[in-house]
Amino acid sequence: MEKGLISVDRWTSQSQAYFLTHLHSDHTQGLSPTWAKGPLFCSRLTANLFPSKFPNFNLSLLRILDPFGAWHSLSLLSPSSTLQSRITVEVMAIDAHHCPGAVMFLFRGEFGCLLFTGDFRWETASKRAKVGRTMLLDALKDDVVDILYLDNTYCNPSYIFPSRQAAAQQVVDIIVSHPEHDIIIAIDTLGKEDLLLHISRTLKIKIWVWPERLRTMHLLGFHDIFTTKTSLTRVRAVPRYSFNIETLEGLNTMRPTIGIMPSGLPWVTKSLERGSVERFHKYIYTVPYSDHSCFSEIEDFIKLVQPTSMKGIVSSSSCYVDPLYYFGCLCGANQPVQRSLHKHKRKERDERVPAVCLRTAFSSGGASAESERTRERTVMVKHSGIHVSRISALRRIQRGAKIMEDDCLN
Ligand SMILES: [Zn+2]
């Protein structure tokens, strides 16, 4: 795809249409209440939440892609044509099962077919993923994804964790086993609502959240479960940046308190085979509740999509792994024999290299140089990157540093 056409989760470049996968801050950098570069496409839920994140934003710029699984057509100017000729870009939004409003975008046009997952969780046993699977297969029955832009946050075989439902029960078990304790749970400004709902329903208690988060909960339709009154509950969901060892130690001088960190990241060493609860510190438990896909789920997804090639969307993080390192063999471009057996027909297209303007800049270059760089980078990660990430996360928690969402802990 030529530059100047569309941008996904990228807000500074000049394009004709902009696409927002979800409202986590690492995907909205560059967006502001005064941003007005062009039409912004997103899901209905993201549009509903948008004003609370960007007050005074010109809402007439928002374009809702509804329902999931339906193709929408855009008529855009061909950036390469001096004759102002128009081209059609088709786009479909599919549930990404990440946080409220999160979607993947499937694009097709004369540039080919591109799938951008944004952040996503692909729990294949869940009903929602089954719906998404059917939508994808229907959409791709006559087409092949040329490039899959993939959430590679946990693209390493070390990342093994259970379904969110199972992890939520682990959190409940910790709370039940500490009947005299106050409980604090680290969450972001959006996401992990199902975990809190499970706790509330199972234990029949309300959950404290901070005032801004309560407003978000109300926008999401949860009116009776959450409260800002500490006297009503011993379970509090707190902002991730305020969750650290110093805070827990301070709270314990007043009342016995434990902290629970729901995250995929700490799950890479001792407990990785079990995918179970780990006591991270005497006051802190980590539970493998993740809104990103684990390694086996990423594998399932790539096997389903069978892209010709793919790129990871997370490259700034210390835990970056190029998905081609582990899954290049599943891609058509690298396995011509398997490709020839592919059940989908490949449409005739021109051979311009697709390039979509994304949140993350990808290096360009010849295929062999690229694969060499990939190998070097990935080997480093394989042997040390994950461990370093975990230690640095622990250090940052110990220092009380704010851990951002793009530290890929959520
Ligand atoms: Zn996210």
Residues whose N, C-alpha, C, O or C-beta is under 5 A from the ligand:
A	BS01	ZN	H24 D119
